């Protein structure tokens, strides 16, 4: 079972957490000298066991009051999102909690302010406060007292993980993704010290130590036998025999596995002009869209060369920053499209999303940061890079489709293929075949 008997959503020392959050919020708003009286507190679950397999999320609602300078009483209601590490077998098997949670804190405390300073918008919820648990030496002990608190995005919604992102929603995400990547590329030029620090500390996903053993362990922990040497699975996906053999050979090649999962990380691309910090996990659970903007009337700004003239960057937020690292941004684009876009996947719609991304990346880099990426985004270099990155990203996509369709209490390491998983896999391979992305 994915969920253990000791699973709970309790937060230790709840009163001290609330006081710390309220105090931190006052400091962020320039009211560190003001003492707020806490009137009422309530928690509400916003995720179910298995819904967010790497974390548990709760909505914290706090009513406070304070005295103004003229003696009046001012009340305020605040909402926060509290992220807590769950004591589940999968979370302990897949994630190195101290590493991934510290990695997320580094993003919120160091990188998010820098991105905001450059882009003048937020790519993630506003960070409020955090608390880290200490490693106690027990390999199976839960780290469920580690907390991350951010502002609750009340006017945003998550993408339906089972239905997938509509084409209109996907346009918004791809647009924001391109601007996020353009800002990451700008950091290479404007803050090389920060870029080098990211590269040194988080050059490979999840965890890396000097021996590389931790990296290998995390990769292997996600490679179950669902697709390896399973002729039945291959036939149910209706793969071309040559494609099935290619995928099988890819899985047998350990060096290639490190390249293909979770993303293409090539050592010869350290100075590549398009490489930047990638979220590395942009799928339905980790994308939030402003609800009022999901409307056909708002998409006139995707017309050719109109993108930079009508910027609408602020309608998407990315959450769950535990597995980001520096890589080719096209792998991130391909992963989102094939894992999250609603079925059936249509090659023409995918081509339109690719065009939106390319134009937005070019315009955002040039207009906002005075960086000319046109030599890298012309037809020949762009589509060659896309073919290579899409091919190398396929293994990650195939493995993740199972996880993206999990229902409550389903074990992601179970070999059983549900109907939704098989349907998406068939659709993915159909588009890959049409675009000739499968061969070297």
C-alpha positions in Angstrom: 0.0 0.0 0.0 1.1 3.5 -0.7 -0.3 4.9 2.5 0.9 3.6 5.8 -1.1 3.1 9.0 0.8 5.9 10.7 -0.2 8.4 8.1 -1.8 11.5 9.6 -2.0 15.2 8.9 -1.4 16.5 12.3 1.0 19.4 12.8 3.1 19.3 15.9 3.0 22.4 18.2 0.2 23.9 16.1 -0.1 27.0 18.3 3.6 27.8 18.0 3.4 27.3 14.2 0.5 29.8 14.0 2.3 32.4 16.1 5.5 32.0 14.0 3.5 32.4 10.8 1.7 35.5 12.0 4.9 37.1 13.2 6.7 36.3 9.9 3.8 37.7 7.9 4.0 40.9 10.0 7.8 41.2 9.2 7.2 40.7 5.5 4.6 43.4 5.5 6.9 45.9 7.3 4.9 45.6 10.5 7.5 43.9 12.7 6.8 46.3 15.5 3.0 45.4 15.5 1.7 42.7 17.7 -1.3 40.9 16.4 -3.7 39.1 18.6 -4.8 35.7 17.3 -8.6 35.3 17.5 -9.3 32.1 15.6 -7.4 29.3 13.8 -8.6 26.4 11.7 -6.9 23.9 9.4 -8.5 22.3 6.4 -7.1 19.5 4.2 -6.4 20.4 0.6 -4.9 17.1 -0.4 -5.8 13.5 0.2 -3.4 10.7 0.9 -1.8 9.8 -2.4 -3.0 13.0 -4.1 0.3 14.7 -3.6 2.6 11.8 -3.2 5.6 13.8 -2.0 3.8 16.1 0.5 0.7 16.8 2.5 -0.9 20.2 2.1 -3.3 22.0 4.6 -5.0 25.3 4.4 -4.4 27.4 7.5 -6.9 30.1 8.2 -6.1 32.7 10.9 -8.1 35.6 12.1 -6.1 38.3 13.9 -6.6 41.9 15.2 -4.3 44.7 16.1 -4.6 48.2 17.6 -4.0 51.1 15.1 -2.1 54.3 16.0 -5.4 56.0 16.7 -6.6 53.3 19.0 -9.0 51.6 16.7 -9.2 47.8 16.3 -8.4 46.3 12.9 -9.3 42.7 12.2 -7.9 40.6 9.3 -8.4 37.1 8.0 -5.4 35.4 6.4 -5.0 32.1 4.5 -1.8 30.2 4.1 -0.8 26.9 2.6 1.1 24.6 4.9 3.2 21.9 3.2 4.2 19.0 5.4 6.3 16.0 4.5 4.3 12.8 4.9 5.5 9.6 6.6 4.7 7.4 3.6 6.7 4.5 2.1 6.8 6.1 -1.3 8.0 9.5 0.0 10.8 7.9 1.9 11.7 5.6 -1.0 11.7 8.3 -3.8 12.7 11.5 -2.0 15.7 12.3 0.2 13.6 14.5 2.5 16.3 16.6 4.0 17.8 17.3 0.6 14.6 18.0 -1.4 13.0 20.0 1.4 16.2 22.2 1.9 16.3 22.5 -1.9 12.8 23.9 -2.0 13.6 26.3 0.8 16.6 27.5 -1.1 14.3 28.3 -4.0 11.8 30.2 -1.9 14.3 32.1 0.2 17.0 32.8 -2.4 15.9 32.2 -6.0 12.3 33.3 -5.9 13.2 36.9 -4.8 15.8 37.1 -7.5 13.3 35.9 -10.2 10.8 38.4 -8.9 13.4 41.2 -9.0 14.2 40.4 -12.6 10.7 39.6 -13.9 8.7 41.9 -11.7 6.2 39.0 -11.2 5.9 35.8 -9.1 6.4 32.4 -10.6 5.5 30.7 -7.3 3.4 31.6 -4.3 4.8 34.1 -1.9 7.0 32.5 0.8 6.1 33.2 4.4 7.8 30.9 6.9 9.4 27.4 7.3 10.6 25.0 9.9 13.0 22.1 9.2 13.1 18.8 11.1 16.5 17.4 12.1 17.8 14.1 10.9 17.7 11.7 13.8 19.6 8.8 12.3 16.6 6.6 11.9 16.3 5.8 8.2 12.6 5.0 8.4 11.5 7.9 10.7 9.1 10.3 9.1 10.2 13.9 8.7 6.6 15.1 9.3 7.6 18.1 11.4 9.2 19.9 8.5 6.9 22.7 7.3 6.8 25.2 4.5 4.3 28.0 4.6 3.3 30.1 1.6 0.4 32.4 0.7 -2.7 30.7 -0.3 -3.6 31.4 -3.9 -7.3 31.9 -3.5 -8.1 33.0 -7.1 -6.1 30.2 -8.6 -7.0 26.6 -9.3 -5.0 23.4 -10.1 -5.3 21.6 -13.4 -7.6 18.6 -13.3 -5.0 15.8 -13.1 -7.4 13.1 -14.5 -8.9 15.2 -17.3 -5.7 17.0 -18.1 -5.1 20.6 -19.1 -7.4 22.0 -21.8 -5.7 23.6 -24.9 -6.5 27.0 -23.5 -5.0 26.2 -20.1 -2.0 24.7 -21.8 -1.4 27.9 -23.8 -1.3 29.9 -20.5 1.1 27.4 -18.9 3.4 27.3 -21.9 3.5 31.1 -22.1 4.4 31.4 -18.4 7.0 28.6 -18.7 8.7 30.4 -21.6 9.0 33.6 -19.5 10.3 31.6 -16.5 13.0 30.0 -18.7 13.8 33.4 -20.2 14.4 34.7 -16.7 16.5 31.7 -15.9 18.6 32.4 -18.9 18.9 36.0 -17.9 20.3 34.9 -14.5 23.2 33.2 -16.4 24.1 36.6 -17.8 23.2 39.0 -15.0 24.0 36.9 -11.9 26.6 34.2 -12.9 27.5 33.8 -9.3 24.0 32.6 -8.4 23.9 30.4 -11.5 27.2 28.7 -10.6 25.9 28.1 -7.1 22.8 26.5 -8.4 24.9 24.4 -10.8 27.2 23.3 -8.1 24.6 22.5 -5.4 21.7 21.3 -7.6 23.3 20.3 -10.9 21.5 16.9 -10.9 18.0 16.2 -9.6 17.0 15.0 -6.1 20.3 14.2 -4.5 24.0 13.9 -5.4 27.0 13.1 -3.2 30.6 12.6 -4.1 30.2 8.9 -4.6 27.2 9.3 -7.0 25.6 6.4 -5.1 22.7 8.5 -3.8 22.0 9.6 -7.4 22.0 6.0 -8.6 19.7 5.0 -5.8 17.1 7.6 -6.6 17.2 6.8 -10.3 16.8 3.1 -9.6 14.0 3.6 -7.1 11.8 5.0 -9.8 12.6 2.3 -12.3 10.2 -0.5 -11.6 9.5 -3.4 -13.9 6.3 -2.1 -15.4 7.9 -1.5 -18.8 11.1 -3.5 -18.7 11.0 -6.7 -20.8 7.2 -6.7 -20.6 6.0 -7.9 -24.0 2.4 -7.8 -22.9 2.6 -4.1 -21.8 4.3 -3.2 -25.1 1.6 -5.0 -27.1 -1.2 -3.3 -25.2 0.4 0.1 -26.0 0.4 -1.1 -29.6 4.0 -0.1 -30.1 5.8 -0.7 -33.4 8.2 -3.6 -32.7 11.2 -1.4 -33.6 10.1 1.3 -31.1 9.5 -1.3 -28.4 13.1 -2.6 -29.0 14.5 1.0 -28.9 12.8 1.7 -25.6 13.9 -1.7 -24.1 17.5 -1.0 -25.1 17.3 2.5 -23.6 16.3 1.0 -20.3 19.3 -1.4 -20.3 21.8 1.3 -20.9 22.7 2.7 -17.4 24.6 5.7 -18.6 21.7 6.6 -20.9 19.3 6.2 -18.0 21.1 8.9 -16.1 20.7 11.1 -19.2 17.0 10.2 -19.9 15.7 10.2 -16.3 14.6 12.5 -14.9 15.9 14.8 -17.7 18.7 15.3 -20.2 21.6 16.6 -18.2 24.6 16.6 -20.5 28.0 17.7 -19.2 28.9 19.3 -22.5 26.0 21.7 -22.2 27.2 23.7 -19.3 27.8 26.8 -21.5 24.8 26.2 -23.7 22.8 29.4 -24.2 19.4 27.9 -23.7 20.2 25.8 -20.5 18.6 27.3 -17.4 17.0 26.3 -14.2 14.0 24.0 -14.9 11.3 23.2 -12.4 11.6 19.5 -13.5 8.1 18.5 -12.3 5.6 20.6 -14.2 2.5 18.6 -14.4 -1.1 19.0 -13.3 -0.5 18.8 -9.5 2.2 21.5 -9.6 0.5 24.1 -11.8 -2.0 26.7 -10.7 -3.9 28.9 -13.1 -5.9 32.1 -12.3 -9.5 31.0 -12.6 -10.8 34.3 -14.0 -8.4 34.1 -16.9 -9.3 30.7 -18.3 -11.5 32.1 -21.1 -11.3 32.0 -24.8 -11.6 35.8 -25.0 -8.2 36.2 -23.3 -6.2 34.5 -26.0 -5.9 37.1 -28.7 -2.5 37.9 -27.3 -1.1 34.7 -28.6 -1.2 36.0 -32.2 2.1 36.4 -34.0 4.4 39.1 -32.6 1.7 40.3 -30.2 3.0 38.4 -27.2 5.5 41.0 -25.9 3.1 43.8 -26.6 0.4 42.4 -24.3 2.2 40.7 -21.4 0.0 38.4 -19.3 2.7 36.6 -17.3 1.0 36.7 -13.9 -1.8 34.1 -14.5 0.2 31.0 -13.7 2.0 29.8 -10.6 4.3 26.8 -10.2 4.5 24.9 -6.9 6.4 22.0 -5.4 10.0 23.1 -6.0 11.8 20.0 -4.7 13.3 18.7 -7.9 14.5 21.7 -10.0 17.9 21.8 -11.7 19.7 23.2 -14.7 18.9 21.6 -18.0 17.6 22.2 -21.5 14.2 24.0 -21.2 12.8 22.1 -24.1 12.7 18.9 -22.0 10.5 20.7 -19.5 8.2 21.9 -22.3 7.9 18.4 -23.8 7.3 16.8 -20.4 4.4 19.2 -19.6 2.7 18.8 -23.0 2.8 15.0 -23.1 2.0 14.3 -19.4 -0.6 17.0 -18.8 -2.4 18.1 -22.0 -5.8 16.5 -22.2 -6.4 13.5 -24.5 -6.4 12.8 -27.3 -3.0 14.4 -28.1 -3.2 16.2 -31.4 0.0 16.9 -33.3 -1.3 20.2 -34.8 -2.2 21.6 -31.3 1.2 20.5 -30.0 2.8 22.4 -32.9 0.9 25.5 -31.9 2.1 25.2 -28.3 5.7 24.8 -29.5 5.3 27.9 -31.7 3.9 29.9 -28.7 6.8 28.7 -26.5 9.5 29.6 -29.1 8.1 33.0 -29.9 7.5 33.9 -26.2 11.0 32.8 -25.2 12.5 34.8 -28.0 10.5 38.0 -27.2 10.8 37.8 -23.5 14.6 37.3 -23.6 15.0 40.2 -26.0 12.4 42.7 -24.8 12.9 42.1 -21.0 16.5 41.2 -20.7 18.1 42.4 -24.0 19.4 38.9 -24.8 19.1 37.7 -28.4 18.3 34.0 -28.7 17.4 34.1 -32.3 20.5 32.1 -33.5 19.3 29.2 -31.2 15.6 29.5 -32.0 15.7 29.6 -35.8 14.0 26.6 -37.5 16.9 24.3 -38.0 18.7 24.6 -34.6 15.4 24.7 -32.7 13.8 21.7 -34.3 17.0 19.6 -34.1 17.3 20.4 -30.4 13.6 19.7 -29.9 14.0 16.3 -31.6 17.0 15.4 -29.5 15.5 16.6 -26.2 12.1 15.0 -26.9 13.8 11.7 -27.6 15.8 11.8 -24.4 12.8 12.9 -22.4 10.7 10.0 -23.5 11.8 7.7 -20.8 10.9 10.2 -18.1 7.5 10.8 -19.7 6.7 7.1 -20.0 7.6 6.4 -16.4 5.7 9.4 -15.1 2.4 8.7 -16.9 1.6 6.0 -14.4 2.2 8.4 -11.5 0.2 11.2 -13.0 -2.9 9.0 -13.1 -2.7 7.5 -9.6 -5.8 7.4 -7.5 -6.0 7.4 -3.7 -4.1 4.5 -2.1 -2.8 3.2 -5.5 0.8 1.9 -5.4 2.9 3.6 -8.2 5.2 0.6 -8.3 2.3 -1.7 -9.2 2.8 -3.2 -12.7 -1.0 -3.0 -13.5 -1.7 -0.6 -16.3 -5.0 1.2 -16.0 -7.0 2.3 -19.0 -6.1 6.0 -18.7 -2.4 5.2 -18.5 -2.5 3.0 -21.6 -4.6 5.5 -23.6 -2.1 8.3 -22.9 0.9 6.1 -23.7 -0.6 5.1 -27.0 -1.3 8.8 -27.8 2.3 9.8 -26.9 3.9 7.2 -29.1 1.6 8.0 -31.9 2.7 11.7 -31.9 6.4 10.7 -31.4 6.1 8.5 -34.4 4.5 11.2 -36.6 7.2 13.6 -35.7 10.0 11.1 -36.1 11.4 11.7 -32.7 12.1 8.1 -31.8 15.2 7.2 -33.6 18.8 8.4 -33.1 
